[in-house]
Amino acid sequence: MDGLRKLLLEMKKYLSTIILASILLAGLLTFNQYGESWDDRSLQKYAAKSINAYITFPQQGKVNITPEDLGYYGPAYVMAVDLLSRALDFLPFPLPDLRHLVYFLTYFAGILAFHSLAKRWLSDLPALGATILYATQPLLWGHAFINPKDTPFLSLFLISLALGFNYFDKLPVESGPRPKRIQLLLTALWVGSVFSLFIFTESFYNLISNLIHSAHDGNANIFSLIASDILTAKPEIYIQKYFILFLRARATYYLLFTIYLLYLYRQRLPSALLILPSAFLLGFTTSTRILGPFAGILVAYYALRTKGKRAISSLIAYAILSLIFTYLTWPYLWMNPIGHFIESFKEMSLYPWTGVVLFNGANYQLTNLPTSYLPLLLAIQLTEPIWALSLTGWLVSIFGANNKRGLVELSVLWFVLPLTAFIVMRTALYDNFRQILFILPPIFLMAGVAFEAVKQVKWQAVLIGLCLVPNLLGIVALHPYEYIYYNRFIGGVDGAAGRFELDYWGISYREAAEYVNQVAPPNSTIWLEGPAALFQLYSREDLKTYSTNEAERADYYDYVVATTRYNLDETAYPGAEVIYEIKRGNAVLTVIKKP
């Protein structure tokens, strides 16, 4: 009996580790069961172009990326995924599955960051309960494997906050000795000169171009003196040559000046280096999505709230380093950082998507969504206990005896104000609300406050266990399409079918391809209505596929594959017999027809 008690005590001690490891294991066992998403292909091409820019820019002075290549999107994460998934190609999985593995590991890192944040305001078991409730939301769990943009940004946002908060927690109570005047002057010179050289890259290019064209036309300037054949050679040759020379000179100046500054601050260097991880993560997050600086604003709020004026100098360094890391990881910004960043912000604020949004049985333009769009989706796409728990947590935090003022303020800044702005400003949204997943964590932190309001630990555990039941049932019932989750308030996915978006990313085309692979005779012809590439990725090599993306057509099609999105299953070969349906419950995602 004593041995059993000792074992239970040990398990309690390592409960968080055991449960978090179980979540990790669940993802590792299932990551290769999800289909590719509609957006993956274009982002892979963008990642390849962005990675190639690190070769072409120093060698040719060119960044071959345009807005049509998705330059307005930050490429940091998709570049990292491309490099990591290729580094993992020794594993016995195809490249799409390896990308899904990287997506999930990023999601899991965000879970750890969420747990770290939760423990700031909650005791151990409520913090763990809030973390599990967050991690196993069917909606988020499904996105964790297939989403190359939104759940990674959510996780990077959480990690940025956790690292930023941790850094400012460690600021000394007393400030160190003030820097010498010469150190401050040289630092100001470094900031001014380095930022000017990088911000005005395009201006320097235009200056070189104008001078060389002028010298080529016979006018006297510095290039007419140093280039002997300037009158006969093509101007483009010298423009490229001297612009690359400028880039190399700038890099040399930057490195030498930075090394000298580090030498001057060598006594402060060990403590100063601690800011690098948090600054890098913020820069990387910004270079993943344009709203990344919002994480920096929340970190600044926390730093000023907890450390006051002592945090200002560190916040300035944090901001400067984050800007540098953003620039370094976003090639589209290199020629014109400020101009392209502003263009990206405008573009992503009102994304010019031409499709329609299915909401509550009606189709809307994404800039003309009803004010009920976000409130209703938030109510029906999270599991049933969430809002009761979260609202209870808000009430306890505001009116209870335990001081949760810091959490309330953070939640207002992180969730309430952005949500209100999105609704009032009618922000362009589509595919439900996947673009704003990053504002959801405070909902679960407040749910943790509700768990903590139950005084006895055993009843806390019971409440957490009961609240997790809908999560687990949703994951099991919908796998691997958890991201289409709707709760019982709307009748689940059955009640949502035809009224709300379901498999809007077409990941069920993997299962469609696997079915056709099994039943189709050799060299069968397949008509693909919808995201054809998602089917072709998994189909047999002998199958001949056709879609609206190609001009070629077959005389006859043995099978037709169509998604139910946009009612393509009804409009594609309407008289053909449906021989197979991919569905969950009664909600059909994709059909296979036999003409």
Residue, then its C-alpha position, 0 to 999 in steps of 0.5 A: m500500500d505504501g508503495l502504491r501511495k509513493l507511486l501516486l505521489e511520484m506521478k503527481k509530481y510529474l503529472s504535467t510532464i506525463i500529460l504533455a508528453s502524451i499530447l506530443l506522442a499523440g501528434l507523432l503517431t498521427f501526423n502522417q494521416y492528414g491531407e495537404s491543404w489548398d495553400d501549401r503549394s503556393l507557399q512552398k514556391y514562395a519559400a523556395k524563392s525566398i531561400n534563393a534570394y540569399i544567393t541571388f542578392p549578394q551575387q547579383g543584387k537581385v531579389n526575384i520576389t514580387p507581390e504575385d509571389l506572395g511577397y506581402y506574406g512574411p516568409a520566415y516560417v515557410m522557409a524554416v519548414d522547407l529547410l527542416s522538412r528536407a533535413l528530415d527526409f531520412l525519415p520514411f515519410p513523404l515530404p508533405d507528411l514531414r511538413h505536417l510533422v514540422y507544423f505539429l512540432t511548432y504547435f507543440a512548442g506553442i503548447l509549452a509556451f502557453h503552459s509557461l504563461a498559464k503558470r504565471w497566474l494559475s496554480d499547477l493543476p488549473a494551469l495544466g487544465a487550461t493548457i490541455l483544454y487549449a491543446t486539445q480543442p478539435l479546431l486547433w488540433g486539426h489546424a496543427f497538422i495542416n495549417p502552414k500559416d495561422t497555427p504556426f503564427l499562433s504558436l510563435f506569438l505565444i513563444s514570443l510572449a513567453l520569452g519576452f516576459n521571461y527576459f524582463d522578469k530577469l532585469p535587475v532591480e537596480s540599474g547598472p552603471r550608466p554607459k559612457r558618453i562615447q558609448l552612447l554617441l557611437t551607439a547612436l551613430w551605429v543605429g543611424s548609419v546602419f539603419s539608413l544604409f539598409i532602409f535606403t537600399e533602393s535609393f542607393y541602387n537608383l543613385i548608382s543606376n542614374l550615375i552610370h546611365s549618365a556616364h554612359d551618355g558621356n557625362a563626367n562623374i565618378f563612374s566615368l573616371i573609374a570605368s574605362d569602357i563605360l561608353t561602350a559597355k551595357p549600363e546594366i553590367y556596371i549597375q550590377k557590379y557597383f551595387i554588389l560592391f555597395l552591398r559588400a561594403r555595407a556588410t563589412y561596415y556593419l560587421l566591423f562597427t558591430i564588433y567594435l560596439l560589442y567590444l566597448y560593451r564587453q562588460r555588459l555583454p553576458s547580460a545583454l545577450l540574454i535579450l537575443p532569443s526573445a528579440f529573434l523570436l519577435g522578429f521571426t514572428t513578424s516575418t511570418r505575419i505582419l501582425g507580429p509586432f502586436a506580441g512586442i506591444l504586449v511584451a512592452y506592456y508587461a515590461l513597463r507594468t512590472k519594471g517601470k522606467r528601468a525597462i525602457s533601455s532594454l525595450i529599445a534594444y528589444a525593438i531594434l534587434s527585432l527589426i533587424f531580425t525581421y529584415l534579415t528573414w524577409p527578403y522581399l523587404w531588402m530593397n525597400p524595407i519601409g515601403h514594402f512593409i507598409e504595402s504588406f500591412k495594407e495588403m494583408s489588412l484588406y486581403p483581395w480574396t475574390g471568393v465568397v464566404l459561406f456563413n449561416g446559409a448565405n454567401y457574403q463578400l469577405t468585406n461585407l460580413p455581418t457583425s454576428y460573424l465572429p461572435l457566432l463562429l466563436a460560440i459554435q467552433l469551440t467546445e461547449p464548456i469553454w465560454a461558461l468557464s471563460l466567463t466565470g474566470w472573468l468574473v472571478s478575476i475581476f470580483g474575486a479575492n485573488n488578485k488577477r489584475g495583471l491577467v485581466e489587463l493582458s486579456v483585455l489587450w490581447f483578446v477583447l480590444p482586437l476582437t472588438a476592432f475586428i468586428v467594428m472595422r469589419t476586417a476581411l476574414y474568410d475560412n471562418f476565423r483562422q486568421i485571428l487564432f492568435i487572439l484565442p489563448p486568453i479565453f483558455l487562461m480565463a478558463g483556468v481561473a474558473f478551475e482554480a476557483v474550485k478550492q479542492v484539488k480533487w474537484q478541480a481534477v474532476l471538473i477538468g476531466l469533464c470539460l475535456v470530454p467534448n474535446l476528445l470526442g470531437i477529435v476521435a469522431l472527426h479525425p483527420y478532419e478535426y479542423i471542421y469541428y462545430n459543437r452541439f449548439i449548432g448540431g455538430v458538423d451535421g448542423a453546420a453542413g450547407r450553412f457553414e464552411l467545412d473542409y475549405w482547404g480540401i484535405s479530404y482529397r488525400e482520402a479521395a486519392e487513396y480510394v481511387n488508387q484502390v478501385a481504379p483500373p490501370n490508366s484510368t482517366i480522372w476529372l478533378e473538380g477543385p484543388a487538383a494538386l491535392f489529389q495528384l499528390y497522393s494518386r497513382e502514377d498511372l492515373k491520368t488526371y485532368s482539371t480546369n488548370e490544364a487545357e487538355r481534356a479526355d474523351y471520357y472520364d472514368y471517375v470524377v472527384a469533387t469537393t462539396r465546397y462551392n457546391l462543386d459536387e452538385t455542378a460537376y457531372p450532376g447526372a453521374e452516380v456517386i459511388y463514394e462519399i468522404k464524410r463525417g457524420n452526415a456532413v459530406l466533404t468530397v464525393i467520387k462519381k462514376p459518369 
